[in-house]
Amino acid sequence: MKFLAMSRRMPDVSNEQVAEQAVAEALQAFRLMRSGTFEQMYFSTEWKGAVLVLQSVSRDEAQAALDSLPMVRTGLIGFDLYRLEPYDHFVRLFAGEHQAAL
């Protein structure tokens, strides 16, 4: 299963607190990339957060991977986790007169 995870900084967390965990966080994220759990990682400069695409067998496994990050374990950040499915709306949109073209 694929999941999208978007980070959010917890209230009243300072930049200094985040900086203290940055190396440990990057090391664990690298481990998760190498294992194939984190497929893609992005950083948004507009809202200063991470966007991750994860591959795992279950939501619980994906959440456990996120929970293994030092900034999550220490309560500095959390993640909103969304399961992703292949886009299938084209079939429904074009079910009538365009069905033969499918």
ZAGUVEX-538464 format. One record per residue: residue in one letter; x, y, z of N, C-alpha, C in turn. Coordinates in steps of 0.05 Angstrom, whole numbers. Layout:
PT  rest     n_x     n_y     n_z    ca_x    ca_y    ca_z     c_x     c_y     c_z
PT     A       X       Y       Z       X       Y       Z       X       Y       Z
...
This chain:
PT  rest     n_x     n_y     n_z    ca_x    ca_y    ca_z     c_x     c_y     c_z
PT     M      17     -24       0       0       0       0      18      25       0
PT     K       8      45     -13      21      71     -13       7      90       6
PT     F      24     106      19      14     127      38      28     153      33
PT     L      13     175      38      24     202      37      25     211      66
PT     A      48     221      74      50     231     102      60     260     100
PT     M      46     278     114      53     306     115      58     314     144
PT     S      82     325     148      90     332     175      77     357     185
PT     R      75     359     211      66     384     224      82     387     249
PT     R      92     411     253     107     417     278      87     421     300
PT     M      94     410     323      76     413     347      78     442     357
PT     P      57     452     370      58     479     380      81     484     399
PT     D      91     508     397     113     518     415     139     504     412
PT     V     144     490     390     169     477     385     187     497     371
PT     S     211     501     381     229     521     370     246     509     348
PT     N     258     527     332     276     519     311     301     506     324
PT     E     309     515     347     332     503     361     327     474     368
PT     Q     303     468     378     296     441     385     296     422     361
PT     V     286     433     339     287     417     314     316     413     305
PT     A     332     434     306     360     432     297     375     411     314
PT     E     369     409     340     382     389     357     378     360     348
PT     Q     355     355     335     348     328     326     353     324     296
PT     A     363     344     282     364     343     253     382     319     243
PT     V     405     315     254     423     294     244     411     266     250
PT     A     401     262     274     388     237     281     364     231     263
PT     E     348     252     258     325     250     241     333     242     212
PT     A     353     255     202     362     249     175     373     221     173
PT     L     387     212     193     398     185     193     376     164     192
PT     Q     355     168     209     333     149     209     317     150     183
PT     A     313     174     172     299     176     146     315     162     124
PT     F     342     165     125     359     151     106     356     121     108
PT     R     355     111     132     351      82     137     324      73     124
PT     L     303      89     129     277      82     118     276      84      88
PT     M     291     102      76     294     104      47     308      79      36
PT     R     330      71      49     345      48      40     329      22      43
PT     S     311      21      62     294      -4      66     271      -5      46
PT     G     266      18      33     243      19      14     217      28      26
PT     T     217      34      52     193      43      65     186      72      57
PT     F     206      89      57     203     116      46     211     115      17
PT     E     191     119      -1     197     119     -30     206     146     -39
PT     Q     194     167     -29     200     194     -38     199     212     -14
PT     M     216     233     -14     216     253       8     218     280      -5
PT     Y     202     298       5     201     326      -5     201     344      19
PT     F     209     369      14     208     390      35     193     414      23
PT     S     174     424      37     159     447      27     171     472      40
PT     T     179     491      23     189     516      34     166     535      40
PT     E     142     529      30     119     546      35     108     542      63
PT     W     110     518      74     100     514     100     120     500     119
PT     K     144     496     109     166     484     124     159     458     137
PT     G     153     439     120     147     412     129     156     392     109
PT     A     155     367     117     163     345     100     138     331      89
PT     V     141     322      64     120     307      51     133     281      42
PT     L     122     258      51     134     232      46     115     214      32
PT     V     125     198      14     109     176       2     121     150      13
PT     L     104     135      26     113     110      39     101      86      25
PT     Q     115      64      26     105      38      16     106      19      40
PT     S      83       8      47      82     -12      69      58     -30      66
PT     V      58     -51      82      37     -71      79      11     -63      94
PT     S      14     -43     112     -10     -35     127      -6      -6     137
PT     R     -28       6     145     -28      32     158     -11      31     184
PT     D     -15      10     199       0       7     224      30       7     219
PT     E      38      -8     199      67      -9     192      77      18     183
PT     A      62      33     167      70      59     158      72      78     182
PT     Q      52      77     200      53      93     224      77      87     242
PT     A      83      61     244     106      53     260     132      64     249
PT     A     134      65     222     158      77     210     160     106     217
PT     L     138     121     215     138     149     222     145     153     252
PT     D     134     136     268     138     137     297     168     131     305
PT     S     182     119     287     211     113     292     229     137     288
PT     L     218     158     276     234     183     272     238     197     299
PT     P     263     206     304     269     219     329     251     243     336
PT     M     245     259     316     228     283     321     200     275     329
PT     V     190     253     319     164     243     327     166     232     355
PT     R     186     216     360     189     203     387     192     224     409
PT     T     204     247     403     208     267     423     185     288     424
PT     G     165     284     406     142     302     407     146     329     393
PT     L     166     331     376     170     356     362     152     359     337
PT     I     147     336     324     130     336     300     111     313     301
PT     G      91     314     284      73     292     280      68     291     250
PT     F      54     270     241      47     267     213      18     262     209
PT     D       6     273     189     -20     266     179     -15     244     158
PT     L     -28     222     160     -23     199     143     -47     192     127
PT     Y     -44     190     100     -66     185      82     -59     161      64
PT     R     -78     142      62     -74     120      44     -80     129      16
PT     L     -63     121      -3     -66     129     -31     -76     105     -47
PT     E     -93     110     -66    -103      89     -84     -99      99    -113
PT     P     -96      81    -132     -94      90    -160    -119     105    -168
PT     Y    -115     126    -184    -137     142    -193    -154     126    -213
PT     D    -179     123    -207    -197     107    -225    -221     123    -235
PT     H    -221     149    -231    -245     164    -238    -250     167    -268
PT     F    -230     163    -284    -234     165    -313    -255     145    -323
PT     V    -253     121    -312    -272     100    -321    -301     109    -314
PT     R    -304     120    -290    -331     129    -283    -340     153    -299
PT     L    -322     171    -305    -329     195    -320    -337     188    -349
PT     F    -323     169    -360    -327     163    -388    -342     137    -392
PT     A    -359     130    -373    -373     104    -374    -394     102    -395
PT     G    -406     124    -403    -428     124    -422    -419     123    -451
PT     E    -422     145    -465    -417     146    -493    -388     141    -502
PT     H    -370     144    -484    -342     140    -490    -331     113    -482
PT     Q    -347      95    -472    -339      69    -463    -324      53    -484
PT     A    -333      55    -509    -320      40    -531    -291      49    -535
PT     A    -284      73    -528    -257      83    -531    -238      73    -509
PT     L    -250      62    -488    -233      51    -466    -223      24    -474
